Amino acid sequence: MRRREFLQAAIGTGLLYSSPVAKALSIGWGRSSADEPAPAASGIAPMALGLLVKPSRGPEMVFSRVKELGFSTCFLSLDDYIGKFSQSLAQELQGLLNKYGVTPTAAEVVGPGPLKWNFTEGPSTIGVVPRATRAARVDALKQTSDFAKLLGIPCVQTHCGFIPENPGDPLYEEAVLAIRELAQYCAGNGQSFLMETGQETPTTLLRAIKDVDKPNLGVGLDTANLILYGKANPVDAVDIIGPYVRSVHAKDGRWPTDPSKLGEEVVIGKGLVDFSKVFAKLHKLGYTGAITIERETSGPQQIEDVRQEKIYLERILKQIQSSST
């Protein structure tokens, strides 16, 4: 089923109106311009904590755990669903989100592969910069945008890749055109399109944002990735890209010491990210979106780490928000 037919069929079944945000987004159905920024997720507290999850690992278990851990929001990683998006899947996920009272704030895909998360093969395999996989990833992100609309998710996010620092590099202009196409498509679905930090310097990211020139294009700030890729201190990065931040991944890490490998991701509070300063600057800029914990491990240790990270971040956020009242 083609994307537009898929969404029109969903409107007919009432699926598109299953949440307040989805209903609001449907009003602008059919727009082709990117002249209006997308709305933020409704019904969440400013800087509400959330958790990055992969529903494909068992939707009921995943969303029940989000609730059990005390989170009100989640960030959906949907790579395992590429090519499998459907009305029935949207109905299943929406029902579970409603059941556990969890609000999805963004949806992300980075595939299809291959993807090599390192410095030697990453530039030719990550994002929409590499020519060999660009078309497939643009298509996957459009599918994600259509699916996210059904769930009332206001942001679609991805790694755009190692965007060349040299604006005269042909790959730079090609990446800008691909990002503009995606931003415009997401605008037609009432969404923001977010570029996740990591592979590029904040200055290069800002240049790309300005060259794309679409008001619904923003930044998904991953606090650790800037360090893991050796690109910037996240505190300083907020001075450059802060006004464009519409999503935050709370993650900690250390600088890379091997020129082939990324730096080490560690438990929040054990790395080099100064969360107090990052959050204070974002708060001053008026950021009210979610703060999503991302812990790149698995199993029981991941759950225990997340519990501790939540306590750590709650203390910081309480201090920042109370100081401004």
N, C-alpha and C positions, 0 to 999 in steps of 0.2 A: 504494500500500500504506500503510495506517495505521501510525503510529509503533510501536505496541506489536507489531503483526504483523511489522513489519520486524525488530525486535529478536529476537522469538521465532524467526523464520526463521533469523536469524543464529546463534542458539544451536544450532539443529538442524544447521547446517553446520559447527559448530566454530569459526566465525570469532571469536566472542566470547571464546574461550579462547586466542587467538593470542599473548597476552603475559601475564606474571605479574600486572600491574596489572589488566588486563581480567578475568582470572579472579577476582581478589579483589573487583572491583566487582560481578561477576555474582551473588555470594552474596546481596546485598541486593536482588535484582531484585523489583520489585513494591511496594517501600516507597512510601508516599505522604506521609510526614512528613519534616520537615527538622530532626529532633531530634539528628542526629549530623553533626559536621563531616566533610567528605570527606578521604580520605587524600592525602598528597603523592605526587608521582611517585616510584616506587621505583627504586633502582639508580643514582641520580645522586649525585655528591659535593655536599656543602653549598656553596651559592652557585656552582654550576657555570655556566660561561659557555655561552650559547646564542645562536641567531640567529633573528630573526623572518623567516619565509619565506611565500611564496605558492605552494603546490604546483601550482596551476593553470597556472603558467607553464612547466610541464614537470617532472613529479614526479621523474623519474630525474636530470635535470640539477640540480634544486634540492637534493635530498638528498645527491647526490654532492658538491656544492659545500660543503654544511654540513660534511661529513666532511673534505674537502680543506682547508678553512680551520681545521680542528682543534677543532671544536665537538662536544660530546657531547649537547647538547640543542637543541631547536628549539621555537618558538612558531608555531602554524599560523594564518595568516590565510585564512579560507575563504569569503569573500564571493562569489567567483566560482562556488562550488558550491551556493549557495542554490537549492533546488528540484531539485537534481541528486544529492543524497546517495543512495548505494546500497550494497548489499553488495559489488558488484564494485569500486566505488571504494575502499571500506574495505580490501578484500583487496589491491588494488594498492598503496595507500599503506603498509599494514602490511608487505607484502613488501619494499618499498624501505627502510622504516625499519629492519627487521631486517637487510637486506643491508648497510646502511652504519653500523649500530650507533648510531643516533641515537634518543634518547628524546624524544617530544613531551610538553611540560609543560602546555600550555594550547591551547585553540582559541578563535578569536574571529570573530564577524561583527558588522558595524555596520549593514548594509543590511536590506532593500532601500532604494534611494534614494527621493527626492532627498536629497543630503547636501551641505551648504555649510559648508566648514571656515573660517568667519570669524565676526566678531562681529555682523554685521548680519543675516545670514540663518541663522546657526547655531542660535540659540535655537528657531527654528521648524522646523528640519529634522534635528537630530541627536538620536539616542537614543529612549528610550521616553517622553519628556516630551511631544512633539508628538502631539496626538490623531489627526491625519490618517494617520500611519504607524505608530502604536503597535501595533495588532493584528497587522499584517504582520511587524513586527520581533519581537514576542513569539513568533509562530509560527516565524520563522526561527531564533530562539535555541533554541527547543525542538527543532527539527530538528537543530541543531548539537549539542545535548546528547546526543541519541540517537546521532548519528554518532560523537561523541567517545567515548561509552561503548564502541563497537565497537573503538576503537583504544586503549582503556585510558587515555584522557586524563583527568586528575583535575580539571581546571578549565575552565570556560567563562567567557569574558570579553567585555565590550562597553563602549562609552561609553553611559552612561545618559542623558546630555544635560545641558542647562543646568537642573539641578534648582533650583527657586526657593529663594532664601535666606529668603523669608518663608514660614514653615510654615503660615500661614493662606491662602496662595494655593491655589485649588482644584487647580491642576496639581501642586502638591507632593503632596497626598494621593493623587491619581491615579497619580503616578509611584511612590510608596511601594507602592501596591497591585500595580502591574505588576511591580516588583522583587521583592516578596514571592512573587508567583505564579511567577516565574522561579527564585527561590532554592529554593522548595519543589519545583519540577519537577526541578531539577538534583540536589537531595538524593535524589529517588527513583531517580536514576541513579548515586548514590554520588559526586557531584561537588560542588565549591565553585562558587558563582557570584560572579564578581568584577566590581566596578565600576571601570573604568579612570579614573584621575585626569585632569583637564583642565578641563572646563567649569564645575566647581563649586569653591567654597572647601573646604579640608579640614574646616572646622567644619560646613558644610552636608552634606558627605559623611558625617561622623560622626553627625550628627543623623538622616540617612536610614537609616544602618546600625542605629541604636538603635530607630528607629520601625518598620523592617521586622521586626526582632527574630527573625532566623533564624540559627542558629549556623554555617551553611555559607556565609553571605554575607561576602565579604571585599573586599579592595582590590587592584587591579592598579596598582601604583605606576609611573607613567611619570614619570621624573625631570625631563624637559624640559617636558612638557605644563603642569605647574604654572606654569612661567615663561612659556611661549609664550602662555598664556591670561591671564597677568597675575594669577594667583590666589594664589600663595604661593611662598616659597622652599622647595624640597624638603627642605632640612635641617630647617627648622622644622616642616614638614608631618609629618615622621616622628614628632615629639613628640605629634601629635594622632591620626594614623591608623596609626602604626607597628604596634601590636599586631594590626591587621587585615590587614596586607600579606601576600599569599600568592603574588604574582607581581611581577616587576620588569622594566620596560623601561629599559635603560640608553640614554639619549639626552641630548643637550646642546642648549642654545639660549640665546637672548637675549630680554629683555623686549620686549613690543610697544611701538612708538612711534607707530604709526598706529592710531587708534581703530576702524578698520574691519577691520584685518588682524592675524592672529596674529603673534607674534614669530618670529624667524628660527631655524630648526633648523640646527645647525652640527655639525661633526665633534667627537666627544667630546674634551674637553680644550681646546677653543677657545671654549667658552661659559661660562655662569655657574654651572653645577651643580658643587658641591663633592662629588665622588664619595667622597672619603676619609671625610668626615663622615657622608654618607648611609649608606654601607655599614657604617661603624663602629657607628652607632646601630642599624641593622637587625641586625647581628651580635650586639650586646649584648642585643637583644630576643629572640634565638633564631631569627632567620630562617635557614632552611636551603634555601630554594627556589632556583630558577635565577635567573641574571642574564642577561637576554636583550637583546642588542644590536639596536637598531632604527635603521637609517640610511635616511632618507627621500629617497634619490636612486635612480638606476638606472644600469646599464651598468658598464663597467670601473672608473670612478671610485668607484662604490659598493663594489666588491670591495676596492679598494686602501684606501679609508677604513676598512672593516671590519677589515682586517688590522692597521692602525695602532691602531684602537680596542681591539682584542683585547689587544694588547701593553700598552697604557696601563692597561686595567682589570686585567689579570693582575698587574701590579706592585702596584697598590693592594690587591687582594684578598690577595695573598701577605703583604703587610705586616700587614694586619688579622688574618688568621688565624694568623700566626706570633706575633703579640704576645699572643695569648690562650692560647698553649700553654706 
